[in-house]
Amino acid sequence: MGEVLIGLGIFACLTGAAIVSLMVYEHFPTHHRQDDTSAVVRLAANLFVVLSSLVLGLMINSAKNTFEAINSNVHTFATDIILLDRTLRQYGPEADGARQSLTAYVQRVVDTSTADSDTTVVPNRLSELLLNQVGDILAGLTPADARQTAAQQAATQQLRKLIEQRWILAEQSEGAIPAPLIALLVAWLTLIFASFGFRAPRNATIVGTFVISGALAAAAVYLIIDMDAPFSGPIQVSPAPLQRALAELTQ
């Protein structure tokens, strides 16, 4: 929802700047409407066009790297879950309680991954409790032989790695694009759009062009911001690896 509001705000800024500039231009003093003044305004706008292009490129690259890193970590997270379950199975029936808690945790992750993904990427009390139950059950096991001892030690290490991976996902979900950079980009785009309305003809075609251009530019920035937060919005990391992990656990 936050990304949508930012996108709508950017659209309002860009379209409003162009239309306001179009409407107030004729009220400027005569010496402010000379060709030399218009040329300087265009040159300044061109400068910010170049800067905006560079910043947009950096934002796209940053959002892409964040998305790919989280997508890779989700696959690793799902793999670690499967490996932990396999180790618990090797221990024997005594570890069934730990497997049940692990399955309940993954089920909760899958159930919320298409909604708000709180279980996956945000410190969630119930999810943390389920993982802690796995650790408590593991710690309470009494191995009967060397095989069970090795399985218990391996499962404990795998659980520790799983918890670490979960917190990595939680930290990465906050995004990497600084808010001041987004604000600066919007300010530059607003100035550019304001220059579009300077000395532009006042007709429906021009206004329609401003509205469409503002919508497309705002949509582009919105999608970049959304890709920087891969657990929400239209561009999301696929929950398929976690769903496959759940299927493996329930076999």
FENCORMO-V555962 format. One line per field, one symbol per residue. phi: phi as a letter, one per 40 degrees, with the letter a starting at -180 (. if undefined). psi: psi as a letter, one per 40 degrees, with the letter a starting at -180 (. if undefined). burial: 1 if it has 24 or more other ideal C-beta (glycine too) atoms within 12 Angstrom, else 0. A space follows every 50 residues. Layout:
BEGIN
phi=???
psi=???
burial=???
END
This chain:
BEGIN
phi=.cccccccccdcccccccccccccdcccddccbcccccccccccccdccc ccccccccccccccccccccccccccdcccccccccccccchdccccccc ccccccccccccccbbfdccbbdbcccccccccdcccccccbccaccccc ccccccccccccccccccccccccgbccccccccccccccccccccccgc ccaccccccccccccccccccdccccccbcbagcbbcccddccccccccc c
psi=dddddddddddddddddddddddedeeiideeeidddddddddddddddd dddddddddddddddddddddddddddddddddddddddddaddeddddd dddddddddddedecefdddehhhdddddddddddddddeigheaddddd ddddddddddddddddddddddeeiehiddddddddddddddddddehei igiddddddddddddddddddddddddegeeiadhihhedddddddddde .
burial=00100110111011111110110010000000000000001000100100 01001100100110011011101111110111111011111000100110 11111111110110001111110000100110111011001000000000 11011101101110110011011011100011001101111111111111 00000110011011001101111111111111100110101100110010 0
END
